[in-house]
Amino acid sequence: MLADSDPTEHLWMHFTTLRAQRDVAPMMVRGEGCYVWDSDGRRYLDGLSGLFTVQVGHGRVELADAAREQAATLAYFPVWGFANEPAVALADRLAAMAPGDLNRAFFTPSGGDAVETAIKLSRQYWKLRGEPMRTKVISRYLAYHGTSIGALSLTGVPSIKSVFEPLMPGAIKVQTPYRYRCGDCMHLDACTLRCADDVALRIEMEGPETVAAVFMEPVQNTGGAFVPPEGYWARVREICDHYGVLLVSDEVISAFGRFGHMFGSLRYGYQPDMITFAKGITSGYSPLGGVMVSDRISEPFVDAPVAFLQGQTFGAHPVSCAVANANLDVFEREDLCGHVLANQDRFKSLIESLRDIPLVGDVRGDGYFLAIELVTDQVSRGTFSPEQADWLLRDHLSPRLFAAGLICRADDRGEPVITLSPPLIAGEEEFALIASTLRDVLTDADREFRTRQ
Ligand SMILES: Cc1ncc(COP(=O)(O)O)c(C=O)c1O
């Protein structure tokens, strides 16, 4: 049945034009380790872990077994008023791993739901604390936090928001730490932290008594792996404390080993009031997200007659929680965080070696999460016109990289970037294949770009 099915007729692929889907709808049918195979039997190196998700790699039978066993024992029961064993065990494990007093886990079906939940929890928390005016949320330009209306309001990418306006009011944006193009510090030896101070400026402008929470990723994905400058997180935490605003670390991509630590905030040494997570918690073998919540935030709910007024049918799904536990077993047994820490420098140096290609402007990132920002000219850091970017990314790089058997992301929600985020089991063989494929395809792209000018 599968071999005959036509992917262009009834399935609606996400963030994909139906026109593109009609022309090309590659269908992946199998995965093993860092590789996936399409329905024509072609092999691809999964340089994006699906979507920053498949941390332990594809084809892990023990995760499938965990799902099967849980489905056969108790496939489903709602977490509305009932606990289930895998969810309790998972919450215990996460509380032990999470930084500081983030001792409670609220499980959701996805990352966007986790963000939505954190927005709602921050609002209800402030109502219970007697500060009902604190409803506004702050996030960064370009950042992606999900697609439901609340999460989309936090998202700072106008091109995916405007058709849904008006969105949630009171979603304020602040500067992204983007040193490569920062008008303030790109020519200085160090960042001035004006990007962090922008949070204080916005809180002052909005009125501190109206601001509920700040949402940020440890390393921002959209725009290309923006690593926080030295001192950034300490300053943001200090500002949030000063104004009594909650700090939510959106770790939907950054948690579960991406930077060699179980949480991105542990890598960068700051204490959030909440962490949102998803993706790598199950390595994608079953959908699950959630929010780790500090004692300070759960405290007013502990003896109150009110519940947190949030819930989803598939929240804390027993099968997904069982898969997450099996996934964390793999992390422990194979010391995946240790593997990332031991290999990240080699990965970075191979990608850095592409800097001799004139299109390569910047290489940045951390752990198993790197981005290459493309430029028209390295010295002036020249940017592409929309038509040039469109040709480069959509007509050239995306199809050529795919044809060369490398799945990664060529993205222009900011300046054109190529994002890499391989499964955490990747090593020398995969790094070398990624680097050589990128060298071939970027060298070609560079030549064609210059002939077109
Ligand atoms: C930082 C961040 N937050 C939230 C989300 C939304 O997660 P989901 O796609 O599971 O709803 C994403 C998705 O990529 C993300 O990268």
The ligand as an SDF file (V2000), in Angstrom:
LIG
                    3D

 16 16  0  0  0  0  0  0  0  0999 V2000
   12.6570   27.2230   19.9230 C   0  0  0  0  0  0  0  0  0  0  0  0
   11.3850   26.5830   19.4710 C   0  0  0  0  0  0  0  0  0  0  0  0
   10.2660   26.7380   20.2000 N   0  0  0  0  0  0  0  0  0  0  0  0
    9.1150   26.1790   19.8470 C   0  0  0  0  0  0  0  0  0  0  0  0
    9.0260   25.4100   18.7110 C   0  0  0  0  0  0  0  0  0  0  0  0
    7.7100   24.7730   18.3240 C   0  0  0  0  0  0  0  0  0  0  0  0
    7.7820   23.3980   18.5050 O   0  0  0  0  0  0  0  0  0  0  0  0
    6.7250   22.4220   17.7500 P   0  0  0  0  0  0  0  0  0  0  0  0
    7.0790   22.4500   16.3100 O   0  0  0  0  0  0  0  0  0  0  0  0
    6.9610   21.0940   18.3980 O   0  0  0  0  0  0  0  0  0  0  0  0
    5.3700   22.9520   18.0410 O   0  0  0  0  0  0  0  0  0  0  0  0
   10.1530   25.2050   17.9200 C   0  0  0  0  0  0  0  0  0  0  0  0
   10.0970   24.3770   16.7050 C   0  0  0  0  0  0  0  0  0  0  0  0
   11.0320   24.2210   15.9730 O   0  0  0  0  0  0  0  0  0  0  0  0
   11.3710   25.8110   18.3070 C   0  0  0  0  0  0  0  0  0  0  0  0
   12.4830   25.6770   17.5730 O   0  0  0  0  0  0  0  0  0  0  0  0
  1  2  1  0
  2  3  1  0
  2 15  2  0
  3  4  2  0
  4  5  1  0
  5  6  1  0
  5 12  2  0
  6  7  1  0
  7  8  1  0
  8  9  2  0
  8 10  1  0
  8 11  1  0
 12 13  1  0
 12 15  1  0
 13 14  2  0
 15 16  1  0
M  END
$$$$
